[in-house]
Amino acid sequence: MKRVGLTPGEVLRQALLIVFGLLALFPLYFSVVNSFKDRVQYAENLLNIPTRLHPENYAVAWAQIQGPLVNSVIVTGVSVLATLVLASLSAYAFALMDFPGRHLLFGLTFALLLVPEFLTLIPLYVQIQALTLPSNYLAIILPTVAVGQPFAILVLRAAFEAIPRDMLEAARLDGAGHLALLRRIVLPVSLPVLVSVAIIRLIPVWNEYLLPSLVLDERHRTLPVALVTFQGGGAATAITPNYGALMASYVLAAVPLVLLFAFLMRSYIQGVTSGGVKG
C-alpha cells in the first residue's frame, strides 16, 4: 500500500494544535505542580517539579473549602436542575402548543438575552432585599434560575421544534397528553441538548462570585467567595503567603468540573453539534 505523506500545511496545522493544546493545559500544570511546594520551593522556581512533595497543602486547602465546596454543589445542582425543568416546560409550550400571543411572548423572552447581566446586578440585589429573602441558598438559587431561563428556552425550543411531528402525532393517537409527550418522547429525544444546556449554565453558576458575596451569609458562602477569602488572608502568614495551599485549593475547586466534563463530554458535543445543525 502506498503511504500518503502529510503536506506542509497539515504538518503546520497539527503543530499549531499541539502548541495551543499545551498552552491550554499550562494553567493546570502550573497549579498542580505548585500545589505540592512549600514557600521556599515556590520562591525558587515556579515551573519545575519539586523533588520533595508537600501533600499537606491539600489538607490545609480542604479545611478551608470543604464547606463552601458542598454549598457550591448544592447551589449549582439545584439551580441548573430547576432551570432545565422550567425551561423545558416553557420551550415545549412555545414549540409544540398553539396559543394567543405565543410569538410575542417568545420575542420578549429572546429580548432578555440582549440585556447584559451586569446591568441587572443592582436592581436584582435591591429586589432580593425588598423580598426579604433569607441569606441562604434560596437568595442565590432563585435569581440564578431566573437569569438562566432565556438562553435555556431559546435552545430547547429549537431542539423541540426539530422533533418529527409524526412521532408526536402517533403518541397523541395513543392517548398521550402534553405531560406524557414531554416526559416520554420530547425529553428523551432531546437529552444531548439538555446536557449541553446544563453544562453551559453550570459553568457561570459554579464560578459566580459577585452576587453570592453580596447576599449569602458566612455559613452558606460558595466556593469562589471562599477562594477569594483564602487568597486574601486564610493562606497567608506573618512571613509569606502559603501559595502551595492556595494552588491546592484551586486544584480541588476544579476537580468537580473536570470529572463532570470527563463523563458528559460526548453528550455535550453531540448536543452542541445537533443544535447547531438543526438551528
Order of alpha helices (4+ residues) and beta strands (2+ residues): alpha-alpha-alpha-alpha-alpha-alpha-alpha-alpha-alpha-alpha-alpha-alpha
